[in-house]
Amino acid sequence: MLYIVEFVLFLMYTVLIFFIKDYFLLGIFFVINILLMIILKQKLKKALMSVLKIIPFIIFTAGINMIISGISYGILIGIRLILVCNITYIFSKKMTPHKLQYVIETLLKPLKIININSKEVGIIVCIGLTFIPIIQKEITELKYSLKSKGCNPNLKNIIRKPNYILVPLITSIIKRIGKIENSLYSKGYAN
């Protein structure tokens, strides 16, 4: 039950950030994020690095909003995105994929009325969340492999020769999916 409360509070918090138009209130949310990181013993450096990884997206989104709606609104959107990315990082460190699976299964139980199996949806979410780091690891290994073979895996080479990365990546993903499928069958999740 505690996980459900945490998830609902996280959703309410992130949605509330996008309704705030006052910089002072956003500053209060920033302080709340810092306090949550201290209380949950999250490392500030790692949280900062997680935001820095997506800063190009934040700058792009803020820039588009500056062009369309004005500089003030673009800055507001940028601050909101930084706050949401930070609280998402904090939440992701607190909530494991299996806990999230439980939350989704529980919240979707009323949908059994229209024949939606909440357990299957929860498993799909859990697999999807655990698969993201696997794909990141595979891409990193492919980059190192290509570098060791003398091929520079930059964007230009990836566009010109997509089979250098895509074929091994897709092959690896299909193998992993097969393993996951076999493990789900062995655990009795087959229809």
N, C-alpha and C positions, 0 to 999 in steps of 0.2 A: 504493500500500500504506500510505503514511503517513496518508492521509486515513481509511482504515479503522481504523487504530489510534487516531487522534484521536477518531473517532466512538464506538468501543467504550469508550474511557477516559471520554469524556463521559457515556455512558449509565451506566457503572458508578459514576461519581462521583455523579451525580444520584440514583441508586437508593440508594447508600450513605447519602446525607444523610437519607433517610427512615427508615433503620434506627437512626440514632443517637438516644439518649435522654438523653445527658449534655450539659449546657450547655457544659462545658469543651471537649469534642470539637467541638461546633458552633462554638465560638470559634476553634478551630484551623482548621476549614474556612473560616471567615470570613477568617482571615489568609491561607490558601491562595488564596482568591478575590482578595484584594488583591494578593498577589504575582503571580498570573497576569495581572492587569490591568497591573501594572507591566512584567512581562516582555514581554507582547504589545503594550505601548504603547497601552493603551486609556485613554480619558479618564474620570477618576473622576466628573466632573460629568454626563457623558452616561449613564454606568452608573447613577448615582443617579437621574437623571430617568426612566430606563426602569423602575426599580423603583417610583418615585413614581406613575407612570402607572397601575399596577395595585394600588396600595396599598388602594383601596376593596375590591377582591376579596380581598386578603390579610386585611384587618380583618374582613370578613364571614365568611370561612372560619374564622379564628381565633375569632371570636365564637361561631359555631355550635359549634365544638369545645369552647369554654369552657362553654357551656350543657350540652352532652351529656356531656363527659368531665371537666370541671373546668378551673379557671383555668390550672394548670400545664401541662396538656396543650394547651390552646388557644394559650398563649404559645409552646410548643415547635413547634406546627404553623406558627404565624406566622413564627418564625425560620427554619424549614426552607424555607418558601415563598420568603422573601426570598433565602436562599442559592441556591435552585434558579433563581429568576428572574435573579439576578445571573450565575450561571455560564452560563445559557442565553444571556444577552446577550453575554457574552464569547465563547462558542462561535459565536454567529451572526455576530459580527464577523470571526471567523477563517475560518469555513466558508461559502463562496459556495453558492448553490443548485446550480450545475453540479458542484461538488465533492461536494455531498450526493447529487446524482443518481448520480454515479459510485459512491459508497459503497453506495447502496441497490441499484443494479444488481448490484454485485459480491456483496453479502451475500445477495441473493435468487436468485442463479444456481442453487443447488441445488433451487429450487422448479420448475425446468424439468421435473422428473420428473412433476409433477402439472399440466403445461401452463400454468404461470404465466410470462408473458413479463416477465422482470425489467427489460428495457429500457423497456417501456411503463409499468411501475410507476414507474421512475425519472423518466421524462418527466412523468408526472402529478404527482409530488411537486415537480419543478422548476417546472412551470407553476403549481402551487398556491402555492408559496413566492414566486414572482415576481409573482403576481397580488395578493397582500395589500397591498403598497405602492401598487399601481395603484388598488385600491379605496379605500384611505385618501385618496389624492390626489383621486379623483373626489368623494368625500364632502366634502372640504375645499372643492373648487371649487364644488360645489353650495351649500354653506353661504354662501360669499361671494356667489354669484349671487343667492340668496334674500335675503340682507341688502341687496344693492344694489337689489332690487326692493321693499324695504320690508317683507319678511316675516321675522319673527324665527324662526330654525330651532331653537327649543328643544323639549324633549321633549313638552310639552303640544301645541304646534302640529303636531309630527310625528305624534302619536297622532290628533289631530282631523282632519288633512289629510295622510294618508300619501302621496297621489299627488304632492304637491309635491316630495318627495325620492325616493320609490320608483320612480316612472315614469321620470324622467330617469336615475336610477342603473341601473335594470335595462336600459334602452335602451342606455346606454353600455357596460355589461358585455356585453350580447349582441353589440354591434359589435366589442368587443375579442376576444371568443371567436371570432367569425367570422374576424377577422384572424389569430388564432393558428392556427385550423383550416386556413386557406389556406396559411399558412407551413409548417405540418407536412406538408400534402399536397405542397407544392412540394419539400420536403426528403426525400420518400419514406417518411414514417412511416405512410402509409395501409395498411390491411389488404388 
